[in-house]
Amino acid sequence: MLSKQTQPLLLPGAAVVRGSEASRKLVAAWALLRDRWREEPSDETREVRDLPHYRSVEEMVSLVQPSESVFCMRLAEFGRLAERFAASFPGKVLYAVKCNPHPEILRALYRAGVRDFDVASVEEIALVQKLFGQDAQVAFNNPAKSRAAIHRASRLNGVRHYVVDHASELAKLVALGDPEIVVAVRLATSSNQARYDLSTKFGATPEEGIVLLRAAHRAGLRAGLAFHVGSQCLAPQCFADALALCREVIRAAEVPISLLNVGGGFPAPYPGDETVSLDHYVAAIVDGYRSLELPADCQLLCEPGRALVATAASVVVQVVLRKDQRLYMNDGIFGSLSELRSPKEKRPAKLLRPNRPFSSDLCAFKTYGPTCDSDDVLGAPLLLPVDTEEGDWIEIGMMGAYSAALTTRFNGFSCGRFVSLDV
C-alpha cells in the first residue's frame, strides 16, 4: 500500500519507458497501486497488522533505540481493566471511542467483553463496524450532529441510539420517521469536582429536558435521559446529585423512560489526584438509580473512556537537549502529551538508559516539547534523576487516555511508532 510520502517521483507513461511490454506492465501495476492508495482507509480505520511486541519497555528501548516517541500498549492490561469495570457496573458498558481509538485497543476491549461503543462521528462508527461488523453496537452520543451524519448513521449503518440536548437536534431524528430510534435527552450537570467540565458545551436545563422528553414521546420515539459529570471526576457524589436531578425531570415529564445513561467521568489514579475505588462510584449510581423507580426493562448504561485505558499505556520520549533544569523532548503537547499542558495533570516518569547507571537523586525538570512554539511545555514538572542528559529516554506512564487520540503533526512532529508490551 502506497502512502503519499512514498509515491514514486517518476510517473508511468513517460517517453523513456513508453512502448515496451515491460513498460506496459509497469504502468498497469502503478495504476493498480494508485487506485488502492486512493481507496486506502484513514489512519483511524486502517487495521494494524503485526504490531511490534516486546517483553518490557526496557527491552524495546535497548533493541530499537528510538529517535521518535513511541506509544506503548499493554494489551492484556486493557482487557483486565475492561473485565473489572464490567464486573462492577450493574448495566451495559459502552467504551467511549474518542478516548483512544487505536484498533488494537478496541480489539483488546472487545475480547474482554466490551461489545458496545459510544461514538461521536461517522468515522468512529465506520471504525467500530470495520473491526467488528454487526457484532458490536454503537450509540451516536454526540449531541450536535449534521443531518448528513445522522442519515448515514441511520440508513447505512443501522444506528438506533442517539443523544440530543436541543429541540432542533430532536427534529432531525424525528424527520427520519423511524419508530426504532431511541433518544436520550442529555441534561447539564454540575462538574465542580471534575477536571474537565463538559456541561459548558452540552446539556439541557431541567425545564428543557422535560420538554424534550415529552416531544420525543409524542413523536413515537423511545425516550431516555443521559448526563456526564465531567472527565476525571473525583467525587462519587456528583453521580448521586445528577441522578437526583434525573428523578425530578422524570417525575415532571411523566413519560416512559427506556434508558438511563450515566455517562463517563470515572477517574484514573493519576499522581496527585485523591481518587477512590470504582466501587464507591458504582454504589452511588446504584442507590440513585433505585430511587428513580424505573421499570425493569429500562436499560442502565455508562460510557467510560479514561477508566478503561488510562493506566495500560505509556509514551517513551527522548531527551534532545538539556538546559540546566529544563529538558527538551521529541514529543509534547501538540503530540501525544496534549493533556499534560495543565499543571494538575501529573504522570509518573521513569528514566531509561540501557546498560549505563544513573543517579538515584531526583530533580524536578521543566519539560518542553519539540515544536517551535513556546506553549509546547508540560504544565507540571517531571521528577527525574539529576544527571538526566541528552540521549536518555523517559517513559511517561498512565498515558492511555486522550494521548494518541489528540496528536497532531504540527511542525512535522508526531508519535509515529506503536508497540505492544507484556509489562
Protein Blocks (a to p, Z undefined) as FASTA:
>chain_A
ZZfklgcfbdghiaklgoiaklmmmmmmmmmmmmmmmmpccfklpccehiacdfbfklmm
mmnopabdcddddfklmmmmmmmmmmmpccdcdddfklomcfklmmmmmmnopabdcdfb
fklmmmmmmmnommbccddfbfbdcfklmmmmmmmnopabdcdfbfklmmmmmmnopakb
ccdddddddfklbfbdcklmgccdfklmmmmmmmmmmnopacdddddebghiabfklmmm
mmmmmmmmmmmnopacfbdcebghiacfdehiacddfklmmmmmmmmmmmnopafklccd
dddfklmmmmmcccddddfbdehjaccdfbdfklmmlmmmpmklccddddddehiacdfb
dcddddddfbdcfklccfbdcdddfkbcehiacddehilgoplmmpccehhiacfbdcdd
fZZ
